[in-house]
Amino acid sequence: GAVVSQHPSRVICKSGTSVKIECRSLDFQATTMFWYRQFPKQSLMLMATSNEGSKATYEQGVEKDKFLINHASLTLSTLTVTSAHPEDSSFYICSARDPRGSSGGADTQYFGPGTRLTVL
Amino acid sequence: EDKVVQSPLSLVVHEGDTVTLNCSYEVTNFRSLLWYKQEKKAPTFLFMLTSSGIEKKSGRLSSILDKKELFSILNITATQTGDSAVYLCAVKETSGSRLTFGEGTQLTVNP
């Protein structure tokens, strides 16, 4: 299947700093990428949908000024957690939609390996 | 609001047992239901179901969808310790590619 990478895999930062997470589709062009957050023992919660060349669509309750999303190319989307606080500590996962389809059908989403953010 | 409910939330079995994981959903414009396996990192795709009554099978795993009852099950036969993971059910609507996930079932297979 298609490959999606995330960088970094783990980051520890001090409260008040900003952290940027990259999501790349390695062997396909992803017009749409999704950012999820997962707290321990909970499911994936969609934060925002990122479309190449346009503004991201945020889910209700997600602050767009705090979680800045940029999808400047067909293979890269970035999530910047601004002024991070301990409550932002979580596992952040991106997925990229492969429009070519696969065994998962058209619009299959492939997930990156995730980024574990710890804010001290 | 779309809703996906999985049960049980947690399950502990012995190697060789057969397990059935459940997923029910309430979605306005249902398109497909997907099952994922999540170990330590990101979910990996298992199955996508769009039609009722057609079983999808991959090795010891199989899944089926009942669109009338808004329900799907994931079966794992002859479980192995490597099957230990969180199994996530997600539903996709007809519009867009957005997935709504259930809480997941934490499966632990003991030797």
gemmi code that builds the backbone of each chain (N, CA, C; Angstrom):
import gemmi

chains = {
    "A": [
        ("GLY", (0.806, -1.205, 0.000), (0.000, 0.000, 0.000), (0.844, 1.261, 0.000)),
        ("ALA", (0.193, 2.389, -0.078), (0.903, 3.662, -0.099), (1.568, 3.935, 1.244)),
        ("VAL", (2.598, 4.782, 1.216), (3.377, 5.054, 2.419), (3.242, 6.507, 2.816)),
        ("VAL", (2.980, 6.703, 4.105), (2.901, 8.041, 4.666), (3.899, 8.122, 5.818)),
        ("SER", (4.690, 9.165, 5.830), (5.659, 9.316, 6.911), (5.318, 10.532, 7.754)),
        ("GLN", (5.755, 10.521, 8.986), (5.594, 11.650, 9.874), (6.924, 11.929, 10.547)),
        ("HIS", (7.136, 13.213, 10.805), (8.381, 13.593, 11.479), (8.116, 14.793, 12.372)),
        ("PRO", (8.576, 14.805, 13.601), (9.330, 13.718, 14.243), (8.398, 12.631, 14.761)),
        ("SER", (8.964, 11.525, 15.193), (8.142, 10.465, 15.767), (7.827, 10.766, 17.230)),
        ("ARG", (8.727, 11.531, 17.833), (8.522, 11.863, 19.236), (9.131, 13.228, 19.506)),
        ("VAL", (8.443, 14.030, 20.283), (8.986, 15.341, 20.631), (8.578, 15.675, 22.059)),
        ("ILE", (9.546, 16.215, 22.769), (9.312, 16.688, 24.129), (9.669, 18.164, 24.138)),
        ("CYS", (8.773, 19.000, 24.625), (9.049, 20.430, 24.594), (8.562, 21.077, 25.882)),
        ("LYS", (9.006, 22.295, 26.077), (8.576, 23.045, 27.251), (7.274, 23.771, 26.957)),
        ("SER", (6.531, 24.008, 27.990), (5.276, 24.730, 27.862), (5.535, 26.110, 27.265)),
        ("GLY", (4.707, 26.494, 26.312), (4.840, 27.808, 25.701), (5.560, 27.803, 24.365)),
        ("THR", (6.224, 26.723, 24.054), (6.930, 26.647, 22.766), (5.995, 26.121, 21.690)),
        ("SER", (6.416, 26.287, 20.435), (5.638, 25.788, 19.304), (6.331, 24.570, 18.714)),
        ("VAL", (5.537, 23.646, 18.252), (6.060, 22.399, 17.703), (5.453, 22.169, 16.333)),
        ("LYS", (6.312, 21.833, 15.366), (5.813, 21.554, 14.012), (5.952, 20.070, 13.721)),
        ("ILE", (4.880, 19.493, 13.191), (4.880, 18.079, 12.814), (4.634, 18.003, 11.307)),
        ("GLU", (5.447, 17.202, 10.635), (5.310, 17.056, 9.178), (4.677, 15.721, 8.816)),
        ("CYS", (3.870, 15.759, 7.796), (3.238, 14.552, 7.266), (3.493, 14.519, 5.766)),
        ("ARG", (4.107, 13.446, 5.300), (4.442, 13.334, 3.881), (3.881, 12.062, 3.264)),
        ("SER", (3.317, 12.198, 2.083), (2.953, 11.016, 1.304), (4.147, 10.733, 0.396)),
        ("LEU", (4.687, 9.523, 0.504), (5.974, 9.250, -0.127), (5.871, 8.773, -1.568)),
        ("ASP", (4.800, 8.092, -1.912), (4.742, 7.537, -3.267), (3.431, 7.852, -3.973)),
        ("PHE", (2.749, 8.874, -3.508), (1.547, 9.305, -4.198), (1.281, 10.760, -3.849)),
        ("GLN", (0.430, 11.380, -4.639), (0.076, 12.766, -4.384), (-1.250, 12.810, -3.638)),
        ("ALA", (-1.220, 13.445, -2.517), (-2.396, 13.479, -1.646), (-3.020, 14.869, -1.679)),
        ("THR", (-4.158, 14.986, -2.332), (-4.822, 16.287, -2.354), (-5.454, 16.591, -1.002)),
        ("THR", (-5.737, 15.538, -0.249), (-6.352, 15.711, 1.060), (-5.584, 14.938, 2.118)),
        ("MET", (-5.292, 15.613, 3.203), (-4.682, 14.946, 4.362), (-5.527, 15.256, 5.587)),
        ("PHE", (-5.477, 14.371, 6.556), (-6.269, 14.509, 7.762), (-5.348, 14.476, 8.979)),
        ("TRP", (-5.689, 15.285, 9.964), (-4.934, 15.271, 11.216), (-5.841, 14.794, 12.339)),
        ("TYR", (-5.337, 13.795, 13.084), (-6.069, 13.219, 14.198), (-5.251, 13.382, 15.483)),
        ("ARG", (-5.985, 13.331, 16.574), (-5.339, 13.333, 17.879), (-5.877, 12.132, 18.638)),
        ("GLN", (-5.008, 11.480, 19.360), (-5.439, 10.308, 20.122), (-4.859, 10.380, 21.524)),
        ("PHE", (-5.759, 10.451, 22.506), (-5.330, 10.421, 23.898), (-5.253, 8.965, 24.348)),
        ("PRO", (-4.492, 8.708, 25.431), (-4.321, 7.324, 25.887), (-5.645, 6.600, 26.077)),
        ("LYS", (-5.713, 5.412, 25.550), (-6.882, 4.536, 25.673), (-8.148, 5.142, 25.056)),
        ("GLN", (-7.966, 6.071, 24.148), (-9.116, 6.632, 23.444), (-8.913, 6.479, 21.948)),
        ("SER", (-9.990, 6.730, 21.220), (-9.915, 6.541, 19.778), (-9.362, 7.778, 19.089)),
        ("LEU", (-9.222, 7.682, 17.802), (-8.732, 8.805, 17.014), (-9.833, 9.856, 16.880)),
        ("MET", (-9.476, 11.083, 17.163), (-10.421, 12.177, 16.995), (-9.923, 13.057, 15.863)),
        ("LEU", (-10.749, 13.248, 14.856), (-10.363, 14.088, 13.733), (-10.270, 15.529, 14.197)),
        ("MET", (-9.129, 16.146, 13.896), (-8.947, 17.555, 14.246), (-9.286, 18.450, 13.054)),
        ("ALA", (-8.763, 18.087, 11.905), (-8.937, 18.954, 10.746), (-8.665, 18.182, 9.471)),
        ("THR", (-9.246, 18.699, 8.407), (-9.019, 18.162, 7.068), (-8.233, 19.201, 6.294)),
        ("SER", (-7.144, 18.752, 5.714), (-6.229, 19.666, 5.051), (-6.271, 19.427, 3.544)),
        ("ASN", (-6.642, 20.444, 2.787), (-6.687, 20.340, 1.334), (-5.571, 21.162, 0.720)),
        ("GLU", (-4.877, 20.582, -0.215), (-3.746, 21.247, -0.848), (-4.180, 22.554, -1.494)),
        ("GLY", (-3.482, 23.598, -1.137), (-3.731, 24.895, -1.756), (-4.889, 25.676, -1.182)),
        ("SER", (-5.538, 25.160, -0.164), (-6.646, 25.911, 0.433), (-6.585, 25.802, 1.950)),
        ("LYS", (-7.458, 26.550, 2.599), (-7.448, 26.549, 4.064), (-7.993, 25.231, 4.604)),
        ("ALA", (-7.456, 24.828, 5.742), (-7.908, 23.587, 6.368), (-9.304, 23.768, 6.956)),
        ("THR", (-10.028, 22.679, 7.027), (-11.348, 22.667, 7.666), (-11.202, 22.029, 9.036)),
        ("TYR", (-11.517, 22.787, 10.069), (-11.335, 22.317, 11.432), (-12.630, 21.735, 11.986)),
        ("GLU", (-12.487, 20.733, 12.824), (-13.641, 20.146, 13.498), (-14.062, 21.066, 14.646)),
        ("GLN", (-15.305, 20.890, 15.039), (-15.832, 21.712, 16.123), (-14.994, 21.507, 17.380)),
        ("GLY", (-14.652, 22.607, 18.015), (-13.902, 22.530, 19.260), (-12.400, 22.565, 19.080)),
        ("VAL", (-11.928, 22.520, 17.848), (-10.483, 22.580, 17.606), (-10.118, 24.011, 17.237)),
        ("GLU", (-9.193, 24.591, 17.979), (-8.834, 25.995, 17.759), (-7.900, 26.128, 16.571)),
        ("LYS", (-8.324, 26.808, 15.540), (-7.507, 26.942, 14.346), (-6.266, 27.784, 14.574)),
        ("ASP", (-6.329, 28.713, 15.527), (-5.151, 29.542, 15.782), (-4.114, 28.807, 16.617)),
        ("LYS", (-4.542, 27.756, 17.262), (-3.603, 26.995, 18.089), (-2.979, 25.859, 17.280)),
        ("PHE", (-3.759, 25.280, 16.432), (-3.279, 24.166, 15.602), (-3.265, 24.636, 14.145)),
        ("LEU", (-2.118, 25.145, 13.743), (-1.978, 25.716, 12.404), (-1.640, 24.615, 11.411)),
        ("ILE", (-2.405, 24.563, 10.351), (-2.185, 23.524, 9.346), (-1.858, 24.178, 8.016)),
        ("ASN", (-0.797, 23.663, 7.404), (-0.386, 24.141, 6.092), (-0.228, 22.961, 5.156)),
        ("HIS", (-0.848, 23.043, 4.002), (-0.762, 21.946, 3.026), (-0.305, 22.561, 1.713)),
        ("ALA", (0.980, 22.912, 1.689), (1.500, 23.710, 0.587), (1.791, 22.901, -0.663)),
        ("SER", (1.947, 21.596, -0.529), (2.225, 20.782, -1.718), (1.404, 19.512, -1.655)),
        ("LEU", (1.417, 18.773, -2.735), (0.608, 17.558, -2.818), (1.183, 16.402, -2.014)),
        ("THR", (2.361, 16.599, -1.440), (2.968, 15.513, -0.671), (3.301, 15.915, 0.759)),
        ("LEU", (2.978, 17.131, 1.138), (3.373, 17.579, 2.483), (2.287, 18.417, 3.137)),
        ("SER", (1.958, 18.049, 4.365), (1.111, 18.870, 5.217), (1.815, 19.007, 6.557)),
        ("THR", (1.710, 20.177, 7.156), (2.331, 20.378, 8.465), (1.287, 20.831, 9.470)),
        ("LEU", (1.469, 20.376, 10.692), (0.637, 20.785, 11.822), (1.561, 21.458, 12.828)),
        ("THR", (1.272, 22.697, 13.158), (2.061, 23.409, 14.162), (1.199, 23.634, 15.396)),
        ("VAL", (1.651, 23.089, 16.499), (0.974, 23.315, 17.779), (1.627, 24.548, 18.390)),
        ("THR", (0.900, 25.644, 18.433), (1.479, 26.891, 18.918), (1.266, 27.025, 20.426)),
        ("SER", (2.275, 27.619, 21.074), (2.209, 27.832, 22.514), (1.671, 26.588, 23.222)),
        ("ALA", (2.391, 25.508, 23.053), (1.930, 24.214, 23.572), (1.855, 24.219, 25.097)),
        ("HIS", (0.850, 23.512, 25.601), (0.674, 23.352, 27.035), (0.586, 21.866, 27.362)),
        ("PRO", (0.776, 21.504, 28.619), (0.744, 20.069, 28.973), (-0.508, 19.341, 28.493)),
        ("GLU", (-1.635, 20.025, 28.450), (-2.870, 19.358, 27.998), (-2.866, 19.043, 26.508)),
        ("ASP", (-1.893, 19.615, 25.782), (-1.756, 19.292, 24.355), (-0.965, 18.009, 24.144)),
        ("SER", (-0.409, 17.481, 25.218), (0.345, 16.223, 25.110), (-0.587, 15.136, 24.600)),
        ("SER", (-0.184, 14.500, 23.528), (-1.059, 13.519, 22.894), (-0.295, 12.822, 21.776)),
        ("PHE", (-0.961, 11.886, 21.136), (-0.426, 11.206, 19.964), (-1.124, 11.813, 18.751)),
        ("TYR", (-0.349, 12.426, 17.877), (-0.917, 13.083, 16.701), (-0.628, 12.220, 15.471)),
        ("ILE", (-1.678, 11.890, 14.753), (-1.541, 11.012, 13.582), (-2.114, 11.715, 12.365)),
        ("CYS", (-1.401, 11.629, 11.265), (-1.946, 12.156, 10.023), (-2.320, 10.998, 9.111)),
        ("SER", (-3.221, 11.266, 8.213), (-3.502, 10.294, 7.157), (-3.610, 11.048, 5.848)),
        ("ALA", (-3.328, 10.346, 4.788), (-3.381, 10.952, 3.462), (-4.298, 10.125, 2.582)),
        ("ARG", (-5.103, 10.818, 1.832), (-6.046, 10.152, 0.950), (-5.353, 9.868, -0.371)),
        ("ASP", (-5.385, 8.591, -0.763), (-4.821, 8.200, -2.042), (-5.950, 8.126, -3.060)),
        ("PRO", (-6.039, 9.071, -3.947), (-7.159, 9.086, -4.893), (-7.120, 7.970, -5.922)),
        ("ARG", (-5.980, 7.271, -5.979), (-5.884, 6.179, -6.961), (-6.690, 4.976, -6.516)),
        ("GLY", (-7.000, 4.875, -5.227), (-7.723, 3.728, -4.713), (-6.828, 2.526, -4.548)),
        ("SER", (-7.330, 1.521, -3.845), (-6.564, 0.297, -3.584), (-7.537, -0.750, -3.085)),
        ("SER", (-7.018, -1.746, -2.377), (-7.913, -2.755, -1.814), (-8.886, -2.130, -0.837)),
        ("GLY", (-8.539, -0.948, -0.357), (-9.459, -0.269, 0.531), (-10.459, 0.564, -0.232)),
        ("GLY", (-10.426, 0.462, -1.553), (-11.359, 1.225, -2.361), (-10.840, 2.611, -2.662)),
        ("ALA", (-11.591, 3.308, -3.439), (-11.209, 4.680, -3.772), (-11.209, 5.510, -2.499)),
        ("ASP", (-10.404, 6.523, -2.493), (-10.318, 7.417, -1.342), (-9.761, 6.712, -0.108)),
        ("THR", (-9.013, 5.676, -0.294), (-8.409, 5.014, 0.866), (-7.488, 5.978, 1.589)),
        ("GLN", (-7.596, 5.975, 2.908), (-6.690, 6.785, 3.724), (-5.569, 5.900, 4.259)),
        ("TYR", (-4.347, 6.409, 4.144), (-3.193, 5.719, 4.711), (-2.651, 6.555, 5.845)),
        ("PHE", (-2.362, 5.898, 6.956), (-1.959, 6.599, 8.151), (-0.446, 6.667, 8.276)),
        ("GLY", (0.019, 7.786, 8.797), (1.424, 7.902, 9.162), (1.663, 7.191, 10.473)),
        ("PRO", (2.916, 7.058, 10.882), (3.241, 6.332, 12.112), (2.939, 7.100, 13.384)),
        ("GLY", (2.570, 8.358, 13.273), (2.206, 9.129, 14.455), (3.372, 9.871, 15.077)),
        ("THR", (3.032, 10.911, 15.815), (4.011, 11.713, 16.558), (3.522, 11.833, 17.989)),
        ("ARG", (4.386, 11.401, 18.904), (3.994, 11.510, 20.312), (4.549, 12.824, 20.853)),
        ("LEU", (3.669, 13.714, 21.252), (4.067, 15.019, 21.781), (3.900, 15.020, 23.294)),
        ("THR", (4.969, 15.385, 23.973), (4.918, 15.551, 25.425), (5.311, 16.982, 25.738)),
        ("VAL", (4.432, 17.698, 26.400), (4.699, 19.077, 26.774), (4.907, 19.128, 28.279)),
        ("LEU", (6.079, 19.596, 28.667), (6.411, 19.599, 30.100), (5.948, 20.890, 30.771)),
    ],
    "B": [
        ("GLU", (-25.420, 13.917, 14.812), (-23.981, 13.701, 14.824), (-23.692, 12.211, 14.607)),
        ("ASP", (-22.738, 11.934, 13.737), (-22.362, 10.547, 13.463), (-21.817, 9.888, 14.717)),
        ("LYS", (-22.123, 8.598, 14.833), (-21.722, 7.898, 16.045), (-21.291, 6.485, 15.692)),
        ("VAL", (-20.186, 6.053, 16.247), (-19.697, 4.685, 16.040), (-19.385, 4.108, 17.422)),
        ("VAL", (-20.002, 2.981, 17.735), (-19.847, 2.382, 19.059), (-19.289, 0.978, 18.918)),
        ("GLN", (-18.215, 0.723, 19.611), (-17.594, -0.606, 19.553), (-17.740, -1.322, 20.893)),
        ("SER", (-17.854, -2.628, 20.801), (-17.908, -3.433, 22.032), (-17.291, -4.803, 21.766)),
        ("PRO", (-16.709, -5.435, 22.779), (-16.422, -4.809, 24.071), (-15.277, -3.809, 23.935)),
        ("LEU", (-15.062, -3.013, 24.942), (-13.951, -2.068, 24.908), (-12.635, -2.780, 25.166)),
        ("SER", (-12.728, -3.896, 25.892), (-11.517, -4.620, 26.240), (-11.836, -6.107, 26.286)),
        ("LEU", (-10.874, -6.922, 25.839), (-11.104, -8.360, 25.772), (-9.781, -9.080, 25.975)),
        ("VAL", (-9.778, -10.051, 26.883), (-8.572, -10.839, 27.137), (-8.894, -12.302, 26.871)),
        ("VAL", (-8.120, -12.931, 25.996), (-8.375, -14.332, 25.635), (-7.051, -15.100, 25.650)),
        ("HIS", (-7.163, -16.405, 25.470), (-5.978, -17.247, 25.354), (-5.738, -17.596, 23.895)),
        ("GLU", (-4.494, -17.846, 23.587), (-4.149, -18.262, 22.218), (-5.039, -19.420, 21.793)),
        ("GLY", (-5.488, -19.324, 20.550), (-6.333, -20.387, 20.023), (-7.818, -20.085, 20.123)),
        ("ASP", (-8.179, -19.135, 20.975), (-9.593, -18.769, 21.097), (-10.047, -18.028, 19.850)),
        ("THR", (-11.359, -18.011, 19.659), (-11.976, -17.214, 18.597), (-12.664, -16.017, 19.234)),
        ("VAL", (-12.489, -14.855, 18.637), (-13.114, -13.645, 19.190), (-13.988, -12.975, 18.139)),
        ("THR", (-14.996, -12.278, 18.649), (-15.883, -11.490, 17.795), (-15.943, -10.084, 18.343)),
        ("LEU", (-15.585, -9.132, 17.512), (-15.625, -7.733, 17.900), (-16.796, -7.069, 17.195)),
        ("ASN", (-17.468, -6.180, 17.911), (-18.697, -5.590, 17.405), (-18.554, -4.101, 17.121)),
        ("CYS", (-19.279, -3.642, 16.112), (-19.287, -2.230, 15.773), (-20.683, -1.842, 15.294)),
        ("SER", (-21.299, -0.895, 15.975), (-22.586, -0.379, 15.511), (-22.413, 1.094, 15.174)),
        ("TYR", (-23.259, 1.591, 14.296), (-23.063, 2.961, 13.844), (-24.380, 3.672, 13.573)),
        ("GLU", (-24.299, 4.989, 13.671), (-25.414, 5.852, 13.259), (-24.795, 6.936, 12.398)),
        ("VAL", (-25.069, 6.866, 11.125), (-24.473, 7.804, 10.175), (-25.558, 8.295, 9.233)),
        ("THR", (-25.500, 9.565, 8.919), (-26.538, 10.144, 8.069), (-26.507, 9.560, 6.653)),
        ("ASN", (-25.352, 9.585, 6.044), (-25.233, 9.107, 4.660), (-24.095, 8.096, 4.585)),
        ("PHE", (-24.410, 6.892, 4.934), (-23.404, 5.845, 5.019), (-22.845, 5.495, 3.643)),
        ("ARG", (-21.509, 5.339, 3.617), (-20.878, 4.891, 2.373), (-20.147, 3.572, 2.603)),
        ("SER", (-19.329, 3.538, 3.659), (-18.568, 2.306, 3.907), (-18.131, 2.246, 5.366)),
        ("LEU", (-17.809, 1.046, 5.788), (-17.294, 0.816, 7.138), (-15.930, 0.159, 7.014)),
        ("LEU", (-15.010, 0.642, 7.803), (-13.639, 0.147, 7.708), (-13.180, -0.377, 9.066)),
        ("TRP", (-12.376, -1.409, 9.027), (-11.733, -1.933, 10.222), (-10.228, -1.713, 10.120)),
        ("TYR", (-9.649, -1.281, 11.241), (-8.212, -1.062, 11.322), (-7.659, -1.796, 12.540)),
        ("LYS", (-6.379, -2.142, 12.454), (-5.670, -2.710, 13.601), (-4.599, -1.709, 14.020)),
        ("GLN", (-4.585, -1.369, 15.291), (-3.583, -0.421, 15.776), (-2.759, -1.076, 16.862)),
        ("GLU", (-1.480, -1.216, 16.590), (-0.572, -1.718, 17.615), (0.060, -0.505, 18.296)),
        ("LYS", (1.342, -0.382, 18.277), (1.886, 0.749, 19.037), (1.772, 2.070, 18.283)),
        ("LYS", (1.658, 1.991, 16.999), (1.693, 3.242, 16.238), (0.376, 3.462, 15.492)),
        ("ALA", (0.474, 3.823, 14.239), (-0.729, 4.216, 13.513), (-1.537, 2.999, 13.063)),
        ("PRO", (-2.816, 3.201, 12.825), (-3.679, 2.090, 12.390), (-3.275, 1.549, 11.025)),
        ("THR", (-3.416, 0.250, 10.893), (-3.218, -0.370, 9.581), (-4.558, -0.921, 9.099)),
        ("PHE", (-4.789, -0.761, 7.825), (-6.069, -1.110, 7.222), (-6.276, -2.623, 7.202)),
        ("LEU", (-7.491, -3.038, 7.562), (-7.848, -4.463, 7.487), (-8.879, -4.698, 6.396)),
        ("PHE", (-10.059, -4.109, 6.556), (-11.150, -4.364, 5.623), (-11.942, -3.098, 5.365)),
        ("MET", (-12.568, -3.056, 4.192), (-13.585, -2.064, 3.921), (-14.841, -2.792, 3.468)),
        ("LEU", (-15.968, -2.439, 4.059), (-17.239, -3.100, 3.764), (-18.230, -2.054, 3.273)),
        ("THR", (-18.881, -2.363, 2.163), (-19.885, -1.427, 1.662), (-21.238, -2.091, 1.474)),
        ("SER", (-21.246, -3.400, 1.282), (-22.509, -4.098, 0.999), (-22.841, -5.061, 2.121)),
        ("SER", (-24.129, -5.202, 2.381), (-24.583, -6.123, 3.429), (-24.358, -7.559, 3.031)),
        ("GLY", (-24.025, -8.389, 4.010), (-24.036, -9.831, 3.808), (-22.842, -10.417, 3.078)),
        ("ILE", (-21.948, -9.579, 2.609), (-20.786, -10.110, 1.891), (-19.611, -10.151, 2.853)),
        ("GLU", (-19.121, -11.371, 3.119), (-18.040, -11.502, 4.078), (-16.705, -11.222, 3.409)),
        ("LYS", (-15.913, -10.397, 4.083), (-14.544, -10.183, 3.626), (-13.643, -11.044, 4.500)),
        ("LYS", (-12.646, -11.654, 3.873), (-11.823, -12.599, 4.626), (-10.357, -12.387, 4.294)),
        ("SER", (-9.532, -12.449, 5.331), (-8.090, -12.377, 5.111), (-7.431, -13.251, 6.162)),
        ("GLY", (-7.056, -14.445, 5.758), (-6.441, -15.374, 6.706), (-7.410, -15.743, 7.804)),
        ("ARG", (-7.014, -15.490, 9.030), (-7.867, -15.843, 10.183), (-8.868, -14.736, 10.519)),
        ("LEU", (-8.807, -13.634, 9.802), (-9.716, -12.519, 10.067), (-10.826, -12.495, 9.025)),
        ("SER", (-12.003, -12.175, 9.487), (-13.121, -11.999, 8.564), (-14.053, -10.949, 9.133)),
        ("SER", (-14.832, -10.347, 8.252), (-15.738, -9.292, 8.686), (-16.964, -9.269, 7.796)),
        ("ILE", (-18.048, -8.833, 8.368), (-19.283, -8.749, 7.621), (-20.078, -7.547, 8.088)),
        ("LEU", (-20.921, -7.032, 7.195), (-21.688, -5.823, 7.474), (-23.185, -6.124, 7.352)),
        ("ASP", (-23.962, -5.558, 8.249), (-25.420, -5.645, 8.175), (-25.951, -4.218, 8.119)),
        ("LYS", (-26.275, -3.750, 6.941), (-26.693, -2.353, 6.776), (-28.098, -2.110, 7.297)),
        ("LYS", (-28.862, -3.172, 7.432), (-30.217, -3.010, 7.974), (-30.147, -2.742, 9.477)),
        ("GLU", (-29.289, -3.513, 10.140), (-29.134, -3.366, 11.586), (-28.045, -2.364, 11.954)),
        ("LEU", (-27.364, -1.809, 10.959), (-26.293, -0.813, 11.171), (-25.215, -1.401, 12.080)),
        ("PHE", (-24.666, -2.507, 11.631), (-23.817, -3.298, 12.511), (-22.771, -4.041, 11.695)),
        ("SER", (-21.603, -4.194, 12.286), (-20.570, -5.015, 11.649), (-19.852, -5.812, 12.718)),
        ("ILE", (-19.343, -6.969, 12.349), (-18.514, -7.743, 13.261), (-17.189, -8.086, 12.596)),
        ("LEU", (-16.178, -8.197, 13.442), (-14.863, -8.641, 13.006), (-14.549, -9.909, 13.792)),
        ("ASN", (-14.315, -10.984, 13.073), (-13.988, -12.260, 13.704), (-12.508, -12.574, 13.547)),
        ("ILE", (-11.937, -13.090, 14.605), (-10.567, -13.586, 14.523), (-10.574, -15.006, 15.080)),
        ("THR", (-10.193, -15.962, 14.249), (-10.164, -17.356, 14.698), (-8.736, -17.745, 15.056)),
        ("ALA", (-8.617, -18.755, 15.913), (-7.299, -19.273, 16.309), (-6.341, -18.138, 16.644)),
        ("THR", (-6.751, -17.310, 17.586), (-5.980, -16.101, 17.900), (-4.543, -16.434, 18.301)),
        ("GLN", (-3.674, -15.482, 17.990), (-2.252, -15.597, 18.328), (-1.858, -14.361, 19.135)),
        ("THR", (-0.741, -14.437, 19.837), (-0.322, -13.291, 20.649), (-0.096, -12.051, 19.779)),
        ("GLY", (0.282, -12.278, 18.531), (0.490, -11.160, 17.614), (-0.785, -10.447, 17.215)),
        ("ASP", (-1.924, -11.021, 17.561), (-3.198, -10.354, 17.285), (-3.521, -9.309, 18.351)),
        ("SER", (-2.746, -9.283, 19.417), (-2.978, -8.301, 20.478), (-2.812, -6.893, 19.902)),
        ("ALA", (-3.839, -6.092, 20.036), (-3.837, -4.751, 19.453), (-5.159, -4.085, 19.796)),
        ("VAL", (-5.273, -2.828, 19.392), (-6.571, -2.156, 19.433), (-7.176, -2.260, 18.045)),
        ("TYR", (-8.410, -2.709, 17.975), (-9.104, -2.829, 16.696), (-10.114, -1.694, 16.598)),
        ("LEU", (-9.947, -0.902, 15.555), (-10.774, 0.288, 15.374), (-11.744, 0.086, 14.220)),
        ("CYS", (-12.949, 0.547, 14.456), (-13.976, 0.555, 13.418), (-14.205, 2.013, 13.032)),
        ("ALA", (-14.333, 2.277, 11.762), (-14.575, 3.647, 11.301), (-15.619, 3.625, 10.197)),
        ("VAL", (-16.361, 4.719, 10.112), (-17.410, 4.816, 9.107), (-17.147, 6.018, 8.217)),
        ("LYS", (-17.351, 5.815, 6.931), (-17.183, 6.912, 5.974), (-18.535, 7.270, 5.389)),
        ("GLU", (-18.784, 8.577, 5.249), (-20.036, 9.024, 4.645), (-19.884, 9.164, 3.133)),
        ("THR", (-21.001, 9.376, 2.477), (-20.959, 9.492, 1.021), (-20.260, 10.769, 0.569)),
        ("SER", (-20.340, 11.800, 1.394), (-19.699, 13.050, 1.002), (-18.333, 13.150, 1.653)),
        ("GLY", (-17.321, 13.393, 0.871), (-15.983, 13.577, 1.417), (-15.316, 12.285, 1.825)),
        ("SER", (-14.148, 12.404, 2.413), (-13.372, 11.233, 2.805), (-13.248, 11.098, 4.311)),
        ("ARG", (-13.980, 11.896, 5.033), (-13.864, 11.921, 6.489), (-14.252, 10.580, 7.094)),
        ("LEU", (-13.467, 10.142, 8.083), (-13.758, 8.917, 8.825), (-14.158, 9.265, 10.246)),
        ("THR", (-15.181, 8.612, 10.745), (-15.557, 8.723, 12.151), (-15.215, 7.402, 12.829)),
        ("PHE", (-14.378, 7.476, 13.831), (-13.887, 6.268, 14.494), (-14.674, 5.934, 15.749)),
        ("GLY", (-14.761, 4.647, 16.045), (-15.241, 4.188, 17.335), (-14.109, 4.233, 18.340)),
        ("GLU", (-14.428, 3.882, 19.592), (-13.430, 3.946, 20.658), (-12.382, 2.852, 20.559)),
        ("GLY", (-12.704, 1.812, 19.831), (-11.751, 0.718, 19.703), (-11.985, -0.384, 20.718)),
        ("THR", (-11.545, -1.570, 20.362), (-11.550, -2.716, 21.276), (-10.102, -3.121, 21.519)),
        ("GLN", (-9.697, -3.094, 22.774), (-8.345, -3.528, 23.140), (-8.361, -5.040, 23.307)),
        ("LEU", (-7.734, -5.746, 22.381), (-7.668, -7.207, 22.443), (-6.301, -7.635, 22.969)),
        ("THR", (-6.304, -8.463, 23.986), (-5.069, -9.035, 24.516), (-5.155, -10.545, 24.395)),
        ("VAL", (-4.191, -11.134, 23.704), (-4.148, -12.579, 23.547), (-2.973, -13.104, 24.357)),
        ("ASN", (-3.280, -13.876, 25.367), (-2.243, -14.432, 26.243), (-1.797, -15.806, 25.761)),
        ("PRO", (-0.512, -16.121, 25.929), (-0.019, -17.425, 25.474), (-0.565, -18.555, 26.328)),
    ],
}
model = gemmi.Model(1)
for chain_id, residues in chains.items():
    chain = gemmi.Chain(chain_id)
    for i, (resn, *xyz) in enumerate(residues, 1):
        res = gemmi.Residue()
        res.name, res.seqid = resn, gemmi.SeqId(i, " ")
        for name, pos in zip(("N", "CA", "C"), xyz):
            atom = gemmi.Atom()
            atom.name, atom.element = name, gemmi.Element(name[0])
            atom.pos, atom.b_iso = gemmi.Position(*pos), 0.0
            res.add_atom(atom)
        chain.add_residue(res)
    model.add_chain(chain)
structure = gemmi.Structure()
structure.add_model(model)
structure.setup_entities()
